[in-house]
Amino acid sequence: MSCDFGQLAMEGVRILSPYQPGKPIEELQRELGLDDIVKLASNENPLGPSQAVLDACNSNLGNLCRYPDSNGFALKAALSAELVIDTAQIVLGCGSNDVLDLIARTFLGPGSSAIYSRHAFIVYPIAVQAVGARAIVTAAKDWGHDLDAMAAAIADDTRVIFLANPNNPTGTSFTHSEFTGFMEKVPDNVVVVLDEAYFEYATNGEHPDGIALLKQYPNLIVTRTFSKAYGLAALRVGYGVANTEIIDLLNRVRAPFNINSLALAAAEAVLTDKQYLAESRRINVLGMQQVVEGVAALQLPYIDSAGNFLTVGFEQEALGIYQALLQQGVIVRPIGVYEMPRHLRVSIGLPEENEKFLSALKSVL
Ligand SMILES: *Cc1c(COP(=O)(O)O)cnc(C)c1O
């Protein structure tokens, strides 16, 4: 007689499905033996890492036998100067994903609830369910967050609201005044998480800057990452910014040494490389225009995106198109798990990568 370990697991964990990442290039290489593969599936920076990052990693290799600085002193100092905030307002995470988890573990559990939107970033349901909290999922509006519906959904046991701006996988965003209007309706004892993973790409002047709003809203936590515009996805480093009391709580649950020393050094280095960030933005604006025009020329609908990816609609289930694109060496992201089975999400790449995607898409259709 063997134990049914499923019965031992917490109920929230039993109903979880594992996160489905974009298909790695090496996996498709193994499966199809293709050499020329373009991965536009995980919203990574197509420029490759900054030279400043490579130099910083190289000069830290000799210390790999040491534990990293668990408090991330140097990176926090650099962030504090960059963002004009106190270092005690920063929590560092192994990716901003880690920060989202810390927030769930700090504020949620059985007997409390969290709110997020339909089609919002899938880490929210995972983080909420894993700690046994109740999820309140609000209907989307034009694929984006319906902030009025989210404010109206606040229940007595609601502790946290997750917002992604821009949202992944839809690319939708809300404006400064929409956000402040929403915050005015949220009681002080509900924590609002503003996930700004794509903040650096959002060029619209109406886009809110969460960090600038922290003084106004003590119940606001802003999360950002080095994985996207800063090109450090492999190293796993992100951060949360909030009032010092909230940050102190998050640091109590944070695992010691959650950011490795190469990641700390790399993140600090890339913050000084203003040219890299400017180039990341420039290449994204150009690529977005290229992909939008290409998709429109194929008469396919798409969702306007403020991020570094575009979500394209099809008349039928899109999994077949995804698979046909794989055969041509193009990896995009099916988003059926986001209840969007007729859409595919494509990350904006270098001009030649975008071109390969568009011509593959044309031949597949
Ligand atoms: C990519 C992403 C993140 C975080 O990624 P990390 O690599 O863990 O920093 C967070 N939120 C959204 C909406 C994302 O798309």
The ligand as an SDF file (V2000), in Angstrom:
LIG
                    3D

 15 15  0  0  0  0  0  0  0  0999 V2000
    8.0480   38.4290  -17.2200 C   0  0  0  0  0  0  0  0  0  0  0  0
    7.0670   38.9260  -16.2240 C   0  0  0  0  0  0  0  0  0  0  0  0
    7.3710   39.0450  -14.8620 C   0  0  0  0  0  0  0  0  0  0  0  0
    8.5960   38.6370  -14.1680 C   0  0  0  0  0  0  0  0  0  0  0  0
    9.5660   38.0010  -14.6480 O   0  0  0  0  0  0  0  0  0  0  0  0
   10.8530   37.7340  -13.7720 P   0  0  0  0  0  0  0  0  0  0  0  0
   11.7780   37.2020  -14.7880 O   0  0  0  0  0  0  0  0  0  0  0  0
   10.4870   36.7640  -12.6970 O   0  0  0  0  0  0  0  0  0  0  0  0
   11.2830   39.0570  -13.2000 O   0  0  0  0  0  0  0  0  0  0  0  0
    6.4380   39.5780  -14.0090 C   0  0  0  0  0  0  0  0  0  0  0  0
    5.2620   39.9990  -14.4440 N   0  0  0  0  0  0  0  0  0  0  0  0
    4.9270   39.9210  -15.7250 C   0  0  0  0  0  0  0  0  0  0  0  0
    3.6140   40.4410  -16.1440 C   0  0  0  0  0  0  0  0  0  0  0  0
    5.8060   39.3580  -16.6540 C   0  0  0  0  0  0  0  0  0  0  0  0
    5.4360   39.2170  -17.9220 O   0  0  0  0  0  0  0  0  0  0  0  0
  1  2  1  0
  2  3  1  0
  2 14  2  0
  3  4  1  0
  3 10  2  0
  4  5  1  0
  5  6  1  0
  6  7  2  0
  6  8  1  0
  6  9  1  0
 10 11  1  0
 11 12  2  0
 12 13  1  0
 12 14  1  0
 14 15  1  0
M  END
$$$$
